[in-house]
Amino acid sequence: MRIIVANYRYFIAGGPEKYMFKFIDAAEKRGIEVIPFSVSNPENADTPYSRYFAKPRSKELMYADTKKTVGNMMGMFRATVWNYDAEHRLRKLIQDTDPDAIFILHEINHLSPSIIRAARREGIRVVHRISDFFMFCPKYDFLCENEICESCIHGDYRKALKYRCVKGSVSGTMLRILAMKLYRAVKIFEAVDSFVCTCEFSKKKLIEGGIEKGRIVCIPTFINTEETVPCYEHDKYFLFLGRMAHQKGVIYAIEAMKYLKNTDYVLKITGTLSDSPEDRKLSNYIQDNGLENKIVFTGFKRGDELTELINRAVCIVCPAIWYENMPNTVIEAYAHGKPVVASNVGSLAEIVVDGETGFLFEMKNSKEMAERLMRFVDDESLSTEMGKNAREKCCKEYNEDVHMARILAVLRGERLK
């Protein structure tokens, strides 16, 4: 079997890319040939197929750095609305490699859904994995001014335009709306054979948005538990793992430590503070509340350093303020034998079993979060007990063999039981 995997990055920058490279490794172990399709970028991993990759949308590559030249603006329009270059290059790749299916991870704003039409015109099966809500929300995360909002789910984008939801920009928001209206008009997503959701919550949102139930399958993400040795011991710290993006709710984890000042426990955060307005707010809150000794920014960690950081944590905290779509941090925590304390929202409410593999708390309620963390302070054996439950759940539900058997069946066009 030969599969094209399409993602706008061919280097690790977040959850979709971590999944992509794990999938490629797991597929190749099973004798599946995987061919990448992406956007040209000097950070990409080496591949002989890079000559087929689409042109970047600007010389600066990333949106935040894009200068408003005519060429860059044309590239932005092409990549956001309909990328004819990506469509042409993908068709050439398909013609030259004769794959059985394409597995699309993330194409919005770069490759664009033009690649769906390219695959259909070449007669191969199209499977699209969903990792956010780009099909129904111009901003992708169902957040408006840091509040959950589903106003656009049925195609009415007036609120998005009013609040300039795409990076606070009228033109950026209008461009996304134009693209979304085009996709609805040409019914491009109807050309997808199967959508893969990581959780039942996301599946329900796709159905609410108008996707037929029969074209959606729920296949949770996975981790190789055999390569991860659990650790049920811990030092006195809680761990915020992952990007410090606003929707991840790191401020609420910091606020929670205000209620744990009299304990020996600290909060470690895998990141560093920058000069951005959002990070300055975090820094000011820490200083204003005398939390300098309770919050530790570890910087970016990987490899053995990251493993050790997770292994010695009491628990992983996920205070998200959006509909998290089964974050890797949860199953990574579970694989390491660590419980998770998370917001009672979206997929987190589905994958964290309250009182067994961790605790849930009301979203944005830092005091309630602190109360859950205090349970581990009062009973130091609780982390071990819940961590063992978490590891068992991970081995049973999120293991590589189960995931690959199901995802490969979908890519072959088989019906899942």
Salt bridges, closest charged atoms under 4 A:
GLU17 OE1 - ARG9 NH1 3.97
GLU33 OE1 - ARG2 NE 2.85
ASP85 OD1 - ARG89 NE 2.74
GLU87 OE2 - ARG117 NE 2.76
ASP96 OD1 - LYS92 NZ 3.49
GLU107 OE1 - HIS128 NE2 2.94
GLU122 OE2 - ARG91 NE 2.74
ASP132 OD2 - HIS106 NE2 3.27
ASP141 OD2 - LYS139 NZ 3.01
GLU147 OE2 - LYS364 NZ 2.91
GLU150 OE2 - LYS205 NZ 2.81
ASP156 OD2 - ARG158 NH2 2.67
ASP193 OD2 - ARG120 NH1 2.63
ASP193 OD1 - ARG125 NH1 3.99
GLU208 OE1 - LYS205 NZ 3.37
GLU212 OE1 - ARG215 NH2 2.72
GLU233 OE1 - ARG312 NH1 3.44
ASP235 OD1 - ARG312 NH2 3.19
ASP264 OD2 - LYS236 NZ 3.51
GLU305 OE2 - LYS301 NZ 3.75
GLU324 OE2 - LYS248 NZ 2.92
GLU332 OE2 - LYS18 NZ 3.93
GLU368 OE2 - ARG372 NH2 3.41
GLU371 OE1 - ARG372 NH1 3.92
GLU397 OE1 - LYS393 NZ 3.03
GLU400 OE2 - LYS29 NZ 2.98
GLU400 OE2 - ARG30 NH1 2.83
ASP401 OD1 - ARG30 NH2 2.60
GLU414 OE2 - ARG412 NE 2.98
